[in-house]
Amino acid sequence: MLGCDLTGRASYTTTIAWTRCAPTFDRVIRAARLMQTHKVESINEPREFNTLKDDLIDHLYRKSSLKLLYSPALRAYSQPKENERDFRMRLSQTTREKRDEEVDSLNQRYEIRLRTLQDRLRRAQSTVG
């Protein structure tokens, strides 16, 4: 899905595997279904548990996906289940914060230069007058 972020650059919807996202209730249900598929009656042994865990990770990686929005300008992904409006609002807030930081740094840098020039002007006026 192609969209446009707040800076006017294209943003893309990206698919990320579930294994890179936070656990959800859906994943627990899928794990239970996977256990039923494998007819696992108990997972008391670490080997059985690790095998089941690896199968679950593989299953989730291959069968599940999550669509996320992406802003290339800010290199930011939307959160799982975050709608486009909230994502744009978060991008807007981040952009404003970055802008404010840059304005503050510019003000500090040029404030020093302005003071220096004002001091020179005052000294020049005092020597002339």
Secondary structure, 3 states (H helix, E strand, C coil): CEEECCCCCEEEEEEECHHHCCCCHHHHHHHHHHHHHCCCCCCCCHHHHHHHHHHHHHHHHHHCCEEEEEECCCCEECCCCCCHHHHHHHHHHHHHHHHHHHHHHHHHHHHHHHHHHHHHHHHHHHHHC
